[in-house]
């Protein structure tokens, strides 16, 4: 019998959220990366215009959507893919959790993922009874590895893998005969040099794989760049034979994206202006929050891209969570992201401007009082 799954980690935050709620000016939740800004009007209108969706949608997505995804990869990620080498998914989290199952991985095989990582990678391994291996060193990936996840920019620590690191990961995956998937959902949000001036590379970048996509997948989501988290709109691209295998299993499982959501994705993929506007919002919030944390004695590690600040003051993360709760601020403990981040907390930029400004003010005030 398969081992029981662990409790959902965020349930452990309830006492701290309750304490933050007692703050006289109210709680400010910076723990969850859920967008708060409006979904672009053109996207909402596209969804509304497609609500006469009486037929079952194709699991592969409409031909128009597949072509739009392929065109987007070329335009925004510098990657040439054919329309038959892309596949829409019901958000990216379901793919992360289900990919080991979709690939037929099981007991006696391993899924590798970053040492500091969102817990869904390990959960995907647990769901199929596979070994979950947290490792950033390709040389240490074991021989029984069947799936490797890399995450660049990373959640939670915002680190970016450069071309050399991506190439080394792909080469090792091919030595092992493993599939390698790049979770790239934050690629439009680069902040620090050099990623503020040039695109964050994809695992399918020709400088990484040339023209050979064998065994390689890129996973992307519109949740963050287009504020579509409630739509569950994501997709993958890469090895056409592997995509075809995944499509077959997903057909049997009934994993299909609703037709109105497909129409909304078409509108989102065609428009870059709303992405630029959203990037500017997050930059302003980051520019408010980071200096306040540093003034309070926190070091910001990584965080050169993505939607989070990965902060530490050299104490246990739960102690920091409790200290923030006293300020009425809810943050995420590093313990949720693996054994190698026990002293970090994650603060999300996905909160209203007023909440970010208020959080920065409270943090600065506490630093001043402590000083």
VOPAGU-2260 file (C-alpha; in pm, 1 decimal, decimal comma):
REM VOPAGU-2260
SITE   aa  ch    i         X         Y         Z
SITE  UNK   A    0       0,0       0,0       0,0
SITE  UNK   A    1     135,2     341,7     -94,3
SITE  UNK   A    2     253,1     559,8     191,8
SITE  UNK   A    3       1,1     820,6     306,8
SITE  UNK   A    4      62,1    1169,9     175,5
SITE  UNK   A    5     178,4    1439,5     418,0
SITE  UNK   A    6     -48,6    1711,7     546,2
SITE  UNK   A    7     -76,6    2019,6     325,9
SITE  UNK   A    8     211,7    2236,8     456,1
SITE  UNK   A    9      30,5    2569,0     454,7
SITE  UNK   A   10    -207,9    2441,2     722,1
SITE  UNK   A   11      77,9    2496,2     969,1
SITE  UNK   A   12      52,4    2870,2     904,3
SITE  UNK   A   13    -290,9    2906,7    1064,2
SITE  UNK   A   14    -169,8    3018,9    1411,7
SITE  UNK   A   15      58,3    3281,3    1259,6
SITE  UNK   A   16    -212,4    3408,9    1028,5
SITE  UNK   A   17    -444,4    3433,6    1328,4
SITE  UNK   A   18    -184,6    3632,0    1523,6
SITE  UNK   A   19    -127,9    3866,5    1228,3
SITE  UNK   A   20    -503,3    3924,2    1207,5
SITE  UNK   A   21    -495,2    4068,5    1559,9
SITE  UNK   A   22    -281,1    4363,1    1444,9
SITE  UNK   A   23    -479,0    4683,9    1498,2
SITE  UNK   A   24    -427,2    4790,9    1136,7
SITE  UNK   A   25    -510,9    4447,9     997,8
SITE  UNK   A   26    -316,7    4160,1     849,0
SITE  UNK   A   27    -104,0    4188,6     536,0
SITE  UNK   A   28     -62,6    3853,4     360,6
SITE  UNK   A   29     267,4    3827,6     171,4
SITE  UNK   A   30     288,9    3450,1     200,8
SITE  UNK   A   31     103,1    3337,1    -110,8
SITE  UNK   A   32     197,0    3411,0    -471,9
SITE  UNK   A   33    -158,8    3457,4    -595,0
SITE  UNK   A   34    -213,2    3754,3    -829,0
SITE  UNK   A   35    -429,3    4042,4    -706,2
SITE  UNK   A   36    -422,6    4270,8   -1010,3
SITE  UNK   A   37    -699,0    4275,8   -1273,8
SITE  UNK   A   38    -710,4    4022,9   -1552,8
SITE  UNK   A   39    -659,8    4219,5   -1877,2
SITE  UNK   A   40    -984,6    4342,2   -2031,1
SITE  UNK   A   41    -911,9    4185,6   -2369,9
SITE  UNK   A   42    -865,7    3848,0   -2203,5
SITE  UNK   A   43   -1192,2    3874,1   -2009,8
SITE  UNK   A   44   -1376,6    3978,0   -2322,1
SITE  UNK   A   45   -1232,8    3684,2   -2515,3
SITE  UNK   A   46   -1347,7    3447,6   -2241,4
SITE  UNK   A   47   -1697,7    3597,3   -2238,0
SITE  UNK   A   48   -1730,9    3574,7   -2614,8
SITE  UNK   A   49   -1652,2    3201,1   -2609,1
SITE  UNK   A   50   -1905,4    3088,2   -2349,0
SITE  UNK   A   51   -2123,4    2905,4   -2602,9
SITE  UNK   A   52   -1896,3    2606,0   -2553,8
SITE  UNK   A   53   -2141,7    2321,8   -2606,0
SITE  UNK   A   54   -1892,3    2064,9   -2740,7
SITE  UNK   A   55   -1607,7    1892,9   -2563,2
SITE  UNK   A   56   -1279,0    2075,5   -2617,1
SITE  UNK   A   57    -982,8    1896,3   -2770,5
SITE  UNK   A   58    -724,2    1781,7   -2516,9
SITE  UNK   A   59    -457,0    1902,4   -2757,2
SITE  UNK   A   60    -614,1    2246,8   -2767,7
SITE  UNK   A   61    -748,9    2418,6   -3075,8
SITE  UNK   A   62    -520,0    2449,2   -3374,7
SITE  UNK   A   63    -530,6    2827,6   -3327,7
SITE  UNK   A   64    -412,0    2793,9   -2968,2
SITE  UNK   A   65    -132,7    2552,1   -3054,2
SITE  UNK   A   66     -10,1    2784,9   -3327,5
SITE  UNK   A   67     -28,4    3083,0   -3090,4
SITE  UNK   A   68     174,5    2899,7   -2825,4
SITE  UNK   A   69     437,4    2804,5   -3081,8
SITE  UNK   A   70     453,5    3162,0   -3209,1
SITE  UNK   A   71     484,1    3292,9   -2852,6
SITE  UNK   A   72     777,8    3063,0   -2781,3
SITE  UNK   A   73     957,6    3203,7   -3082,8
SITE  UNK   A   74     875,2    3564,8   -3003,4
SITE  UNK   A   75     925,8    3570,8   -2625,6
SITE  UNK   A   76    1154,5    3276,2   -2548,8
SITE  UNK   A   77    1370,8    3260,1   -2861,2
SITE  UNK   A   78    1271,6    2900,0   -2919,3
SITE  UNK   A   79    1150,7    2743,0   -3244,4
SITE  UNK   A   80     884,3    2478,0   -3188,1
SITE  UNK   A   81     617,6    2332,7   -3415,0
SITE  UNK   A   82     251,3    2354,0   -3327,4
SITE  UNK   A   83     240,0    1975,1   -3283,5
SITE  UNK   A   84     510,3    2001,1   -3015,5
SITE  UNK   A   85     303,6    2209,1   -2771,3
SITE  UNK   A   86      23,9    2112,4   -2534,7
SITE  UNK   A   87    -205,6    2321,9   -2310,9
SITE  UNK   A   88    -245,6    2211,7   -1949,3
SITE  UNK   A   89    -496,8    2284,1   -1674,9
SITE  UNK   A   90    -260,7    2522,2   -1498,9
SITE  UNK   A   91     101,1    2424,6   -1441,5
SITE  UNK   A   92      65,4    2279,4   -1091,2
SITE  UNK   A   93    -138,0    1983,4   -1215,9
SITE  UNK   A   94     134,8    1908,6   -1467,2
SITE  UNK   A   95     409,0    1932,3   -1204,0
SITE  UNK   A   96     221,1    1695,0    -975,0
SITE  UNK   A   97     105,2    1456,1   -1249,6
SITE  UNK   A   98     402,8    1442,0   -1486,4
SITE  UNK   A   99     560,8    1139,4   -1313,7
SITE  UNK   A  100     229,1     955,6   -1353,1
SITE  UNK   A  101     186,5    1068,9   -1712,8
SITE  UNK   A  102     535,1     937,0   -1791,0
SITE  UNK   A  103     468,3     600,8   -1625,4
SITE  UNK   A  104     725,7     649,8   -1349,9
SITE  UNK   A  105     687,0     435,3   -1039,8
SITE  UNK   A  106     852,7     260,8    -747,5
SITE  UNK   A  107    1223,1     195,2    -787,0
SITE  UNK   A  108    1266,5     504,4   -1005,2
SITE  UNK   A  109    1355,8     860,3    -909,6
SITE  UNK   A  110    1233,8    1213,7    -967,1
SITE  UNK   A  111    1497,6    1484,1    -917,5
SITE  UNK   A  112    1417,7    1848,3    -838,1
SITE  UNK   A  113    1598,5    2154,1    -694,4
SITE  UNK   A  114    1724,2    2143,4    -337,4
SITE  UNK   A  115    1521,9    2456,4    -256,1
SITE  UNK   A  116    1189,1    2410,5    -430,2
SITE  UNK   A  117     814,7    2438,1    -423,7
SITE  UNK   A  118     680,9    2114,0    -267,6
SITE  UNK   A  119     478,7    2000,3    -571,3
SITE  UNK   A  120     783,5    1839,4    -735,4
SITE  UNK   A  121     831,7    1604,4    -440,6
SITE  UNK   A  122     456,3    1547,1    -423,7
SITE  UNK   A  123     455,5    1429,2    -784,8
SITE  UNK   A  124     710,4    1163,4    -690,7
SITE  UNK   A  125     512,2    1066,0    -381,5
SITE  UNK   A  126     191,7    1019,5    -581,9
SITE  UNK   A  127     354,1     742,8    -787,9
SITE  UNK   A  128     572,7     592,7    -515,2
SITE  UNK   A  129     898,7     709,4    -674,1
SITE  UNK   A  130    1208,3     830,1    -492,0
SITE  UNK   A  131    1215,4    1208,3    -445,4
SITE  UNK   A  132    1570,4    1343,3    -480,9
SITE  UNK   A  133    1646,7    1707,8    -399,5
SITE  UNK   A  134    1974,1    1791,1    -575,1
SITE  UNK   A  135    2121,5    2076,7    -777,4
SITE  UNK   A  136    2434,3    1887,8    -884,9
SITE  UNK   A  137    2391,5    1697,0   -1211,3
SITE  UNK   A  138    2685,3    1476,2   -1120,7
SITE  UNK   A  139    2498,0    1347,5    -815,4
SITE  UNK   A  140    2175,1    1257,4    -994,2
SITE  UNK   A  141    2132,8     881,3    -950,8
SITE  UNK   A  142    2125,0     623,2   -1226,6
SITE  UNK   A  143    1760,9     534,9   -1163,3
SITE  UNK   A  144    1647,0     892,6   -1234,4
SITE  UNK   A  145    1360,9     908,1   -1485,6
SITE  UNK   A  146    1248,0    1271,3   -1450,7
SITE  UNK   A  147    1443,4    1585,7   -1364,5
SITE  UNK   A  148    1277,7    1914,7   -1279,3
SITE  UNK   A  149    1466,6    2240,0   -1297,4
SITE  UNK   A  150    1306,0    2569,9   -1202,9
SITE  UNK   A  151    1447,5    2891,2   -1346,7
SITE  UNK   A  152    1366,8    3150,2   -1227,5
SITE  UNK   A  153    1315,6    2959,6    -907,8
SITE  UNK   A  154    1029,1    2963,7    -664,3
SITE  UNK   A  155    1104,9    3052,8    -385,8
SITE  UNK   A  156    1455,0    3195,8    -415,4
SITE  UNK   A  157    1441,7    3367,4    -755,7
SITE  UNK   A  158    1767,9    3221,7    -883,8
SITE  UNK   A  159    1830,0    3198,2   -1257,4
SITE  UNK   A  160    2022,2    2921,3   -1433,9
SITE  UNK   A  161    2246,1    3046,6   -1712,4
SITE  UNK   A  162    2314,2    2874,9   -2043,8
SITE  UNK   A  163    2605,5    2670,7   -1910,1
SITE  UNK   A  164    2403,9    2540,9   -1613,6
SITE  UNK   A  165    2109,0    2450,6   -1833,9
SITE  UNK   A  166    2334,9    2274,7   -2083,8
SITE  UNK   A  167    2502,1    2070,5   -1808,6
SITE  UNK   A  168    2161,5    1963,4   -1676,3
SITE  UNK   A  169    2038,8    1855,0   -2020,1
SITE  UNK   A  170    2358,8    1664,5   -2094,1
SITE  UNK   A  171    2334,9    1473,2   -1766,6
SITE  UNK   A  172    1965,8    1397,6   -1824,2
SITE  UNK   A  173    2050,5    1246,9   -2161,1
SITE  UNK   A  174    2327,9    1037,1   -2008,2
SITE  UNK   A  175    2068,2     897,7   -1768,1
SITE  UNK   A  176    1798,4     855,1   -2032,4
SITE  UNK   A  177    1573,1    1077,8   -1822,9
SITE  UNK   A  178    1318,4    1337,9   -1923,4
SITE  UNK   A  179    1414,0    1688,6   -1812,4
SITE  UNK   A  180    1148,4    1957,0   -1766,0
SITE  UNK   A  181    1213,1    2325,3   -1709,4
SITE  UNK   A  182     950,5    2505,8   -1501,0
SITE  UNK   A  183     987,8    2859,6   -1638,1
SITE  UNK   A  184     673,4    3034,6   -1518,9
SITE  UNK   A  185     853,9    3346,6   -1391,0
SITE  UNK   A  186    1070,6    3407,3   -1696,7
SITE  UNK   A  187     917,7    3747,3   -1777,8
SITE  UNK   A  188    1026,2    3891,7   -1441,7
SITE  UNK   A  189    1400,3    3952,8   -1434,5
SITE  UNK   A  190    1517,7    4226,6   -1196,6
SITE  UNK   A  191    1890,0    4220,9   -1129,9
SITE  UNK   A  192    2177,5    4229,3   -1378,9
SITE  UNK   A  193    2208,4    4072,0   -1623,7
SITE  UNK   A  194    1844,8    3957,5   -1630,8
SITE  UNK   A  195    1706,9    4310,5   -1619,9
SITE  UNK   A  196    1862,5    4371,5   -1961,2
SITE  UNK   A  197    1834,8    4040,5   -2144,0
SITE  UNK   A  198    1589,3    3750,8   -2162,0
SITE  UNK   A  199    1610,1    3471,6   -1909,0
SITE  UNK   A  200    1705,8    3160,5   -2108,3
SITE  UNK   A  201    1474,1    2867,1   -2165,2
SITE  UNK   A  202    1579,3    2506,5   -2136,5
SITE  UNK   A  203    1484,5    2484,7   -2507,1
SITE  UNK   A  204    1715,0    2771,1   -2600,0
SITE  UNK   A  205    1921,4    2667,6   -2905,2
SITE  UNK   A  206    2235,9    2757,9   -2710,5
SITE  UNK   A  207    2135,9    2480,2   -2468,8
SITE  UNK   A  208    1997,5    2206,4   -2693,6
SITE  UNK   A  209    2079,7    2320,3   -3046,3
SITE  UNK   A  210    1794,8    2192,6   -3262,0
SITE  UNK   A  211    1756,3    1871,5   -3061,6
SITE  UNK   A  212    1460,5    1873,4   -2823,9
SITE  UNK   A  213    1476,0    1501,1   -2741,9
SITE  UNK   A  214    1368,1    1436,3   -2383,4
SITE  UNK   A  215    1331,9    1806,6   -2303,3
SITE  UNK   A  216    1019,4    2000,4   -2204,7
SITE  UNK   A  217     959,2    2364,8   -2119,4
SITE  UNK   A  218     660,9    2438,4   -1893,5
SITE  UNK   A  219     500,5    2781,7   -1877,4
SITE  UNK   A  220     198,7    2945,2   -1714,6
SITE  UNK   A  221      -0,6    3261,4   -1778,0
SITE  UNK   A  222    -103,5    3286,7   -1412,2
SITE  UNK   A  223     161,2    3538,5   -1315,8
SITE  UNK   A  224     235,0    3741,5   -1627,5
SITE  UNK   A  225    -131,9    3780,5   -1725,4
SITE  UNK   A  226    -309,1    3746,5   -1388,0
SITE  UNK   A  227    -486,5    3430,4   -1501,6
SITE  UNK   A  228    -437,1    3213,1   -1194,6
SITE  UNK   A  229    -812,6    3163,1   -1168,5
SITE  UNK   A  230    -832,9    3049,3   -1531,0
SITE  UNK   A  231    -581,9    2761,0   -1493,3
SITE  UNK   A  232    -404,3    2843,7   -1819,5
SITE  UNK   A  233     -65,0    2689,2   -1888,4
SITE  UNK   A  234     120,9    2490,4   -2152,3
SITE  UNK   A  235     431,0    2292,8   -2235,1
SITE  UNK   A  236     651,3    2253,7   -2540,6
SITE  UNK   A  237     948,6    2048,9   -2651,8
SITE  UNK   A  238    1012,5    1695,2   -2770,9
SITE  UNK   A  239     731,9    1625,7   -3020,5
SITE  UNK   A  240     731,4    1248,9   -2957,5
SITE  UNK   A  241     716,3    1303,7   -2583,9
SITE  UNK   A  242     437,2    1558,7   -2625,1
SITE  UNK   A  243     243,1    1303,2   -2831,5
SITE  UNK   A  244     283,2    1043,2   -2554,4
SITE  UNK   A  245     162,2    1288,6   -2293,5
SITE  UNK   A  246    -132,4    1385,4   -2512,4
SITE  UNK   A  247    -246,4    1023,4   -2537,0
SITE  UNK   A  248    -244,2     972,6   -2161,0
SITE  UNK   A  249    -414,2    1306,3   -2101,3
SITE  UNK   A  250    -689,0    1210,7   -2347,3
SITE  UNK   A  251    -758,5     895,4   -2147,7
SITE  UNK   A  252    -755,5    1093,1   -1823,2
SITE  UNK   A  253    -989,5    1363,4   -1953,7
SITE  UNK   A  254    -741,0    1642,4   -1889,6
SITE  UNK   A  255    -871,2    1908,7   -2125,1
SITE  UNK   A  256    -869,7    2285,8   -2108,1
SITE  UNK   A  257   -1217,4    2447,0   -2130,7
SITE  UNK   A  258   -1282,5    2615,7   -2465,6
SITE  UNK   A  259   -1347,5    2961,9   -2312,1
SITE  UNK   A  260   -1011,5    2943,4   -2134,9
SITE  UNK   A  261    -844,5    2852,8   -2462,8
SITE  UNK   A  262    -998,5    3163,6   -2618,7
SITE  UNK   A  263    -872,6    3374,1   -2328,0
SITE  UNK   A  264    -523,2    3232,4   -2372,2
SITE  UNK   A  265    -524,8    3334,6   -2736,9
SITE  UNK   A  266    -592,5    3693,7   -2635,7
SITE  UNK   A  267    -328,3    3689,5   -2362,2
SITE  UNK   A  268     -57,9    3541,4   -2582,9
SITE  UNK   A  269    -119,7    3797,6   -2855,8
SITE  UNK   A  270     -76,5    4102,7   -2633,5
SITE  UNK   A  271     252,6    4207,1   -2473,1
SITE  UNK   A  272     145,0    4545,4   -2336,0
SITE  UNK   A  273     -33,4    4400,8   -2033,1
SITE  UNK   A  274     276,7    4195,8   -1947,6
SITE  UNK   A  275     490,0    4510,0   -1951,9
SITE  UNK   A  276     237,2    4685,0   -1727,5
SITE  UNK   A  277     239,6    4396,2   -1482,8
SITE  UNK   A  278     617,8    4384,2   -1479,0
SITE  UNK   A  279     623,8    4754,4   -1388,1
SITE  UNK   A  280     380,3    4694,0   -1100,0
SITE  UNK   A  281     593,7    4417,7    -954,6
SITE  UNK   A  282     912,3    4620,4    -993,5
SITE  UNK   A  283     759,0    4909,6    -798,2
SITE  UNK   A  284     650,6    4675,6    -519,7
SITE  UNK   A  285     990,7    4511,2    -507,3
SITE  UNK   A  286    1157,9    4851,9    -490,8
SITE  UNK   A  287     942,7    4939,3    -188,1
SITE  UNK   A  288     980,7    4614,8       3,3
SITE  UNK   A  289    1343,1    4515,1     -46,1
SITE  UNK   A  290    1502,9    4827,0     108,4
SITE  UNK   A  291    1274,7    4798,9     410,5
SITE  UNK   A  292    1381,3    4439,4     470,4
SITE  UNK   A  293    1747,6    4528,3     434,4
SITE  UNK   A  294    1706,4    4819,5     676,9
SITE  UNK   A  295    1566,9    4568,9     926,5
SITE  UNK   A  296    1878,3    4353,8     897,0
SITE  UNK   A  297    1757,4    4096,1     647,0
SITE  UNK   A  298    1985,0    3972,1     372,0
SITE  UNK   A  299    1811,5    3909,2      39,7
SITE  UNK   A  300    1954,8    3597,7    -123,3
SITE  UNK   A  301    1898,7    3516,9    -490,0
SITE  UNK   A  302    1578,4    3697,5    -584,1
SITE  UNK   A  303    1727,7    3828,6    -908,1
SITE  UNK   A  304    1406,6    3725,8   -1083,9
SITE  UNK   A  305    1056,7    3605,4   -1003,6
SITE  UNK   A  306     789,5    3737,8    -771,6
SITE  UNK   A  307     941,6    3679,7    -429,5
SITE  UNK   A  308    1205,3    3811,2    -193,6
SITE  UNK   A  309    1402,4    3533,8     -22,3
SITE  UNK   A  310    1508,9    3685,7     306,8
SITE  UNK   A  311    1707,5    3575,8     609,5
SITE  UNK   A  312    1835,5    3726,2     930,4
SITE  UNK   A  313    2023,6    3413,2    1033,3
SITE  UNK   A  314    1756,7    3280,1    1268,8
SITE  UNK   A  315    1514,8    2992,4    1237,9
SITE  UNK   A  316    1247,6    3063,6     980,2
SITE  UNK   A  317     963,0    2993,0    1221,0
SITE  UNK   A  318    1102,1    3256,5    1458,1
SITE  UNK   A  319    1104,3    3505,0    1170,2
SITE  UNK   A  320     748,3    3404,5    1075,8
SITE  UNK   A  321     641,4    3474,2    1434,0
SITE  UNK   A  322     818,1    3811,4    1435,0
SITE  UNK   A  323     647,7    3913,7    1113,2
SITE  UNK   A  324     312,0    3798,1    1253,8
SITE  UNK   A  325     360,2    4041,5    1543,2
SITE  UNK   A  326     376,6    4314,5    1277,8
SITE  UNK   A  327      57,3    4184,4    1120,9
SITE  UNK   A  328     249,9    4042,1     822,9
SITE  UNK   A  329     214,6    3682,3     702,5
SITE  UNK   A  330     519,6    3534,1     527,5
SITE  UNK   A  331     616,5    3184,6     414,9
SITE  UNK   A  332     878,7    2982,2     607,6
SITE  UNK   A  333    1175,2    2834,5     424,8
SITE  UNK   A  334    1100,2    2497,6     584,4
SITE  UNK   A  335     822,1    2455,1     327,5
SITE  UNK   A  336    1076,7    2454,6      46,4
SITE  UNK   A  337    1310,9    2180,2     159,1
SITE  UNK   A  338    1563,3    2098,8     426,9
SITE  UNK   A  339    1825,7    2341,6     296,9
SITE  UNK   A  340    1643,1    2665,6     373,5
SITE  UNK   A  341    1565,2    2655,6     747,8
SITE  UNK   A  342    1655,5    3022,1     803,3
SITE  UNK   A  343    1481,1    3191,4     510,8
SITE  UNK   A  344    1134,2    3333,6     463,7
SITE  UNK   A  345     957,0    3409,1     136,9
SITE  UNK   A  346     773,8    3737,2      83,1
SITE  UNK   A  347     551,8    3763,3    -222,6
SITE  UNK   A  348     514,5    4072,9    -438,6
SITE  UNK   A  349     162,9    3959,4    -530,8
SITE  UNK   A  350     -16,7    4192,1    -291,6
SITE  UNK   A  351    -184,5    4527,5    -357,3
SITE  UNK   A  352      38,4    4833,0    -371,8
SITE  UNK   A  353    -113,1    4965,4     -50,2
SITE  UNK   A  354     -38,2    4640,4     134,0
SITE  UNK   A  355     321,8    4633,7      13,4
SITE  UNK   A  356     366,8    4996,6     118,5
SITE  UNK   A  357     210,0    4927,5     458,9
SITE  UNK   A  358     426,9    4619,6     510,1
SITE  UNK   A  359     739,6    4817,8     422,2
SITE  UNK   A  360     638,0    5090,1     668,1
SITE  UNK   A  361     577,4    4842,2     950,4
SITE  UNK   A  362     910,4    4668,9     886,1
SITE  UNK   A  363    1097,7    5000,4     884,2
SITE  UNK   A  364     922,0    5110,8    1201,1
SITE  UNK   A  365    1014,0    4787,2    1378,6
SITE  UNK   A  366    1377,9    4829,4    1269,2
SITE  UNK   A  367    1378,5    5183,2    1403,4
SITE  UNK   A  368    1230,5    5073,0    1735,2
SITE  UNK   A  369    1479,0    4787,6    1764,5
SITE  UNK   A  370    1766,4    5025,1    1687,5
